[in-house]
Amino acid sequence: MVSNVIEDNDDRLAVAEFHQRRAAGDEEWIPAPIVDRLLSGESRVRVWREHRGLNAAAPAEQAGLSQAFLSQIETGKRDGAIDTCRKIAAVRNVSLDDLLG
């Protein structure tokens, strides 16, 4: 019984902390269809680009990549080096963990 009370309190604190981070712009709600796409194994690079409402050209240019190279990363034909993935993550405003899974 006591452990349930402690767990409930921990949960309340975690939720309150999340809401504070969200209000500060450090967290966001991710719609279920986006989560489903990410969990299904679809290209995280593409899913985040589309979720952010970005076309294919602008993010490539902002990351200093060719559109063709970014397209190959999105389709899984090529892997991006860690520095390339960092640039892509920065343009999409996601963490490297969000981008790489």
WOURSUL-V344092 format. One record per residue. N is the residue number from 0. OMEGA is omega as a letter, one per 20 degrees, with the letter a starting at -180 (none if undefined). Layout:
BEGIN
N|OMEGA  N|OMEGA
END
This chain:
BEGIN
0|a  1|a  2|r  3|r  4|r  5|r  6|r  7|r  8|r  9|r  10|r  11|r  12|r  13|r  14|r  15|r  16|r  17|a  18|r  19|r  20|r  21|r  22|r  23|a  24|a  25|r  26|r  27|r  28|r  29|a  30|a  31|r  32|r  33|r  34|r  35|r  36|r  37|a  38|a  39|r  40|r  41|a  42|r  43|r  44|r  45|a  46|a  47|r  48|a  49|r  50|r  51|r  52|a  53|r  54|a  55|a  56|a  57|a  58|r  59|a  60|a  61|r  62|a  63|a  64|r  65|r  66|a  67|r  68|r  69|r  70|r  71|r  72|a  73|a  74|r  75|r  76|r  77|r  78|r  79|r  80|a  81|r  82|r  83|r  84|r  85|r  86|r  87|r  88|a  89|a  90|a  91|a  92|r  93|r  94|r  95|r  96|r  97|a  98|a  99|r  100|none
END
